[in-house]
Amino acid sequence: MGSAERRQREAAETRQRILDAARDLFVRDGYEATSMRAIADRIEYTPTAIYHHFQNKEALLNELCQQDFRALAAAFQRIGRVEDPVERLERIGAAYVDFALDHPMHYQLMFMTPRPGPDHPKGIEKGDPSEDAYAFLLGTVREAMEQGRFREELTDAEEVAQVLWGMCHGLVSLRIAKAHDPWVEFRDMRETATHGRQALLRGLLR
């Protein structure tokens, strides 16, 4: 490896360290309460070094959200083109729960941490299912509706998509937030979520 390649690799590693530290602090302390100095202190860098990689805190947050939302969309893309849209919905739900449980800090920043500005970062194309996970879900719901798979009174694809999303989000966010609560004997979350999705879909389908 040449010196130029080594420098590029080291710069990329430093940039990722900054992002990982920022994600942890944004989730723990909140976006507004986290300063660039606090992020620098977390990884034993100077604030000047961080500004070399990110213009400001907003740019850092946007980069984080781009990474995390694209990672979720990629998890949906790995489902592949399942022919049956109802089966695809089941697998979307499973992929969503897996992502949340495998990457809880990412999930908390994406869906459980208040932050300024729009919820989706710049650079993510709204409505593009290859980048926009909600668009992937919504498109699958619309396809199932076009095939007449849902109950006749369910005509709003956005509403159905949000019901399905909300069920998965409710379970995983409860588990992430209350994982160590001694008052609750949590069951295996993946199994619980599977039972929840299947029961919900049975209620939605004709």
C-alpha positions, -999 to +999 in steps of 0.1 A: +000+000+000+014+034-010+016+064+012-014+081-005-036+050-001-025+048+035-035+084+042-068+078+025-075+048+046-065+066+078-087+095+070-116+072+063-110+054+096-108+088+115-140+100+098-158+068+109-145+071+145-159+107+146-193+095+133-195+066+157-187+088+187-212+115+175-240+089+172-234+076+207-235+111+222-265+123+201-284+093+215-272+096+250-273+134+255-294+147+226-284+165+195-287+200+209-267+192+241-239+176+222-210+199+211-183+193+186-159+196+215-176+168+234-173+146+203-136+155+200-131+147+237-148+113+233-122+101+208-093+122+222-091+145+192-090+183+190-121+201+177-100+215+149-093+179+137-130+172+136-137+204+116-112+191+091-137+163+083-170+180+090-179+216+085-203+217+115-225+196+137-254+197+112-231+182+085-220+155+108-256+146+117-266+146+081-237+122+072-247+099+100-284+098+090-274+092+053-254+062+064-280+048+087-310+053+065-292+038+035-282+008+056-318+002+064-328+005+028-301-019+018-314-044+044-348-042+026-331-046-008-315-078+003-350-093+006-349-095-032-379-095-055-403-118-036-432-123-059-460-124-033-464-088-018-479-102+014-449-125+019-427-095+011-444-075+038-436-102+063-400-103+053-397-065+054-410-066+090-384-092+099-356-072+082-367-041+101-367-058+135-333-074+127-318-040+118-331-024+150-319-052+173-285-056+155-279-018+154-297-003+184-277+029+185-283+035+148-320+028+154-323+052+183-307+080+164-329+074+134-363+069+151-360+077+188-339+108+191-353+143+184-332+163+160-337+196+141-348+199+106-364+173+084-363+137+096-346+124+064-312+136+055-301+155+025-288+131-002-315+105+003-340+105-026-375+105-013-396+079-030-367+059-044-371+024-028-334+017-033-326+045-008-360+052+009-370+023+031-405+037+037-410+039-001-401+002-004-427-006+023-453+017+008-448+003-027-453-032-014-485-023+004-498-006-028-490-038-048-509-059-023-539-035-025-539-037-063-541-074-060-571-071-037-553-088-008-565-064+020-599-060+035-622-039+013-624-010+038-586-006+038-581+017+008-554+041+021-519+026+014-502+052+036-524+043+065-518+005+062-480+011+057-479+032+089-499+006+109-474-021+099-444+001+106-459+013+139-463-023+152-427-032+145-414+002+158-434-001+190-420-035+199-384-028+191-383+007+207-399-007+238-373-034+240-344-010+233-357+016+259-367-009+286-343-038+280-332-039+316-365-032+333-369-058+361-407-054+360-410-069+325-401-104+316-393-098+279-396-127+255-374-133+225-380-101+205-377-116+171-402-143+179-425-119+195-423-095+165-430-125+142-461-134+161-472-097+161-467-093+123-485-125+115-515-116+138-516-080+123-515-092+087-543-118+094-564-089+106-557-068+076-561-094+049-593-105+033 
